[in-house]
Amino acid sequence: MNAVVFLVPVAVGLAAVFVILFLKAVKDGQFDDLDDPPRRILKD
């Protein structure tokens, strides 16, 4: 029981860190598609 009391908050904290880092990466444009727009210009 003592392990659960310790591990659950640690797991929730790690999940929160990963969510914050993911949202920061999305906000900074990490997942923007940079290859497709130049190719679309050439296809026209």
Distance bins in CASP14 RR format, pairs under 12 A and 6 or more apart:
PFRMAT RR
TARGET T0000
AUTHOR 0000-0000-0000
RMODE 2
METHOD distances of the structure
MODEL  1
1 7 0 0 0 0 0 1 0 0 0 0 0
1 8 0 0 0 0 0 1 0 0 0 0 0
2 8 0 0 0 0 0 1 0 0 0 0 0
3 9 0 0 0 0 0 1 0 0 0 0 0
3 10 0 0 0 0 0 1 0 0 0 0 0
3 11 0 0 0 0 0 1 0 0 0 0 0
4 10 0 0 0 0 0 1 0 0 0 0 0
4 11 0 0 0 0 0 1 0 0 0 0 0
5 11 0 0 0 0 0 1 0 0 0 0 0
6 12 0 0 0 0 0 1 0 0 0 0 0
7 13 0 0 0 0 0 1 0 0 0 0 0
7 14 0 0 0 0 0 1 0 0 0 0 0
8 14 0 0 0 0 0 1 0 0 0 0 0
8 15 0 0 0 0 0 1 0 0 0 0 0
9 15 0 0 0 0 0 1 0 0 0 0 0
9 16 0 0 0 0 0 1 0 0 0 0 0
10 16 0 0 0 0 0 1 0 0 0 0 0
10 17 0 0 0 0 0 1 0 0 0 0 0
11 17 0 0 0 0 0 1 0 0 0 0 0
11 18 0 0 0 0 0 1 0 0 0 0 0
12 18 0 0 0 0 0 1 0 0 0 0 0
12 19 0 0 0 0 0 1 0 0 0 0 0
13 19 0 0 0 0 1 0 0 0 0 0 0
13 20 0 0 0 0 1 0 0 0 0 0 0
14 20 0 0 0 0 0 1 0 0 0 0 0
14 21 0 0 0 0 0 1 0 0 0 0 0
15 21 0 0 0 0 0 1 0 0 0 0 0
15 22 0 0 0 0 0 1 0 0 0 0 0
16 22 0 0 0 0 0 1 0 0 0 0 0
16 23 0 0 0 0 0 1 0 0 0 0 0
17 23 0 0 0 0 0 1 0 0 0 0 0
17 24 0 0 0 0 0 1 0 0 0 0 0
18 24 0 0 0 0 0 1 0 0 0 0 0
18 25 0 0 0 0 0 1 0 0 0 0 0
19 25 0 0 0 0 0 1 0 0 0 0 0
19 26 0 0 0 0 0 1 0 0 0 0 0
20 26 0 0 0 0 0 1 0 0 0 0 0
20 27 0 0 0 0 0 1 0 0 0 0 0
21 27 0 0 0 0 0 1 0 0 0 0 0
21 28 0 0 0 0 0 1 0 0 0 0 0
21 30 0 0 0 0 0 1 0 0 0 0 0
22 28 0 0 0 0 0 1 0 0 0 0 0
22 29 0 0 0 0 0 1 0 0 0 0 0
22 30 0 0 0 0 1 0 0 0 0 0 0
22 31 0 0 0 0 1 0 0 0 0 0 0
23 29 0 0 0 0 0 1 0 0 0 0 0
23 30 0 0 0 0 0 1 0 0 0 0 0
23 31 0 0 0 0 0 1 0 0 0 0 0
24 30 0 0 0 0 1 0 0 0 0 0 0
24 31 0 0 0 0 0 1 0 0 0 0 0
25 31 1 0 0 1 0 0 0 0 0 0 0
25 32 0 0 0 0 0 1 0 0 0 0 0
26 32 0 0 0 0 1 0 0 0 0 0 0
33 39 0 0 0 0 0 1 0 0 0 0 0
33 40 0 0 0 0 0 1 0 0 0 0 0
35 41 0 0 0 0 0 1 0 0 0 0 0
35 42 0 0 0 0 0 1 0 0 0 0 0
36 42 0 0 0 0 0 1 0 0 0 0 0
36 43 0 0 0 0 0 1 0 0 0 0 0
37 43 0 0 0 0 0 1 0 0 0 0 0
37 44 0 0 0 0 0 1 0 0 0 0 0
38 44 0 0 0 0 0 1 0 0 0 0 0
END
